[in-house]
C-alpha cells in the first residue's frame, strides 16, 4: 500500500487503529505525525491514548503544546 503524506490521513488511520484495539505505539506515531504537521485532531488522538494509560501529567503537556 502506498503511503499517503497527509496529516488528515495519518489521523484517520490512527483513529481506525485505536478503534480496532491495535498496537498503541504505532497508533501514537500516526497521531504524532498528524500533530507535528499542525493538524489539531492529532493532539486529541495523542491525549486519548494517554487517557487510556492514565497519564494525566502527559495529557496536560500535550494540551500545552497544542495551544502554542
Backbone torsions as a table, in degrees:
resi	resn	phi	psi	omega
1	UNK	NA	134.0	179.8
2	UNK	-74.2	135.3	179.0
3	UNK	-77.5	128.5	177.7
4	UNK	-93.1	129.7	-179.1
5	UNK	-94.5	79.5	-177.7
6	UNK	-148.7	131.3	177.8
7	UNK	-64.3	-32.3	178.2
8	UNK	-65.2	-42.2	178.4
9	UNK	-63.0	-47.5	179.4
10	UNK	-58.1	-42.8	-178.5
11	UNK	-67.0	-44.4	178.7
12	UNK	-61.2	-43.5	178.3
13	UNK	-64.1	-35.6	176.4
14	UNK	-62.4	-44.7	179.0
15	UNK	-66.1	-37.4	177.8
16	UNK	-65.4	-45.8	178.0
17	UNK	-59.2	-43.8	-179.1
18	UNK	-62.7	-42.4	179.5
19	UNK	-65.2	-30.8	179.6
20	UNK	-86.8	-3.2	178.3
21	UNK	73.7	27.0	-178.9
22	UNK	-74.7	173.7	-179.0
23	UNK	-49.2	124.0	-175.5
24	UNK	-72.2	-23.2	179.9
25	UNK	-64.6	-48.6	-179.9
26	UNK	-68.4	-34.6	177.8
27	UNK	-65.8	-43.2	178.7
28	UNK	-62.4	-38.4	178.0
29	UNK	-62.6	-38.4	177.2
30	UNK	-63.1	-45.1	178.8
31	UNK	-66.2	-38.5	178.1
32	UNK	-64.9	-38.4	177.0
33	UNK	-61.8	-45.3	180.0
34	UNK	-64.3	-44.8	-177.6
35	UNK	-70.3	-32.6	179.0
36	UNK	-68.1	-20.4	177.2
37	UNK	-95.0	10.7	175.3
38	UNK	85.6	12.7	180.0
39	UNK	-88.3	113.5	-171.8
40	UNK	-59.4	-34.0	-178.2
41	UNK	-64.8	-20.8	175.6
42	UNK	-62.4	-37.6	177.2
43	UNK	-66.6	-38.3	178.7
44	UNK	-64.0	-43.6	178.0
45	UNK	-62.6	-42.5	177.7
46	UNK	-61.2	-42.5	178.7
47	UNK	-64.0	-36.8	179.3
48	UNK	-63.4	-40.9	177.3
49	UNK	-64.7	-43.3	179.4
50	UNK	-65.6	-33.1	176.6
51	UNK	-61.2	-42.8	179.7
52	UNK	-63.8	-26.8	179.1
53	UNK	-89.9	-0.6	-177.3
54	UNK	58.1	44.0	-177.6
55	UNK	-109.2	72.2	-175.9
56	UNK	-62.2	-38.6	179.8
57	UNK	-62.1	-42.4	178.6
58	UNK	-69.5	-34.1	176.8
59	UNK	-61.9	-40.6	178.8
60	UNK	-64.3	-39.2	179.0
61	UNK	-64.1	-42.0	178.2
62	UNK	-63.6	-39.6	179.2
63	UNK	-64.1	-42.1	179.0
64	UNK	-63.3	-41.6	-179.8
65	UNK	-64.9	-38.5	-177.1
66	UNK	-66.9	-22.9	-178.2
67	UNK	-94.8	-0.7	179.6
68	UNK	-94.5	NA	NA
